[in-house]
Amino acid sequence: MEFLTGAGLAVSAGLNAYIPLLLLGLTARFTDIVSLPAGWAWLENGWVLLVLGVLLVIEFFADKIPGLDSVNDIVHTVVRPAAGGLAFGSGSTASTVAVTDPAAFFSSNQWVPIVVGAVIALAVHLAKMTARPVINVATLGVGAPVASAIEDAGSIVVSVLAIVVPILAMLAIAVGIFFVVRLVRRFRRRARPATDASSPPSPGSMPQPPRSA
């Protein structure tokens, strides 16, 4: 269960770097649902939560503006994997509703969950960074705020499920991947005719003048 919790939080960080960390810190600070180990107690510090909240607000708006969202993705190529590593490390070693004995899984190699979380978050981030330009081109930029809002909502849902019911978090991720792949394929087909129409015709496709008898 601790692996599923960490993996769900890492996937969430790949979509939005700050939502899973902020949610973990707030839940640990104000409820008894999450109990962070001593090494991760800094995550529930008030100043850390404030910084995460400010960064979340900045990314919330930057990720919904066409063009700027791609720049934001490039900047977060380092941030999201790092957040994924922190989210996996803190979530998989914390005591939650589903995880009652977290020390049993990563007791010997404390760096392993951080690396695993970073890799998972990087994979999700790269998929997001690849899909966003396709959606922007196919929808003339209209799809950027919609896609970003769906990603934020997905990050929140997966984070909550990863803490409370990790198995459902994995199911939600699988369903999300299925629909994202279908949508991206559809947007690619929609964007292709516009690209083909703008390209000059090849010499072989040029209409030939009629031959004289």
Buried (B, 14 or more C-beta within 10 A) or exposed (E): BBBBBBBBBBBBBBBBBBBBBBBBBBBBBEEEBBBBEEEBBEBBEEEBBEEBBEBBEEBBEBBBBBEEBBEBBEEBEEBBBBBBBBBBBBBBBBBBBBBEEBEEBBEEEEEBBBBBBBBBBBBBBBBBBEBBBBBBBBBEBEBBBEBBEBBBEBBBBBBBBBBBBBEBBBEBBEEBEEEBEEBBEEBBEBBEEEEEEEEEEEEEEEEEEEEEE
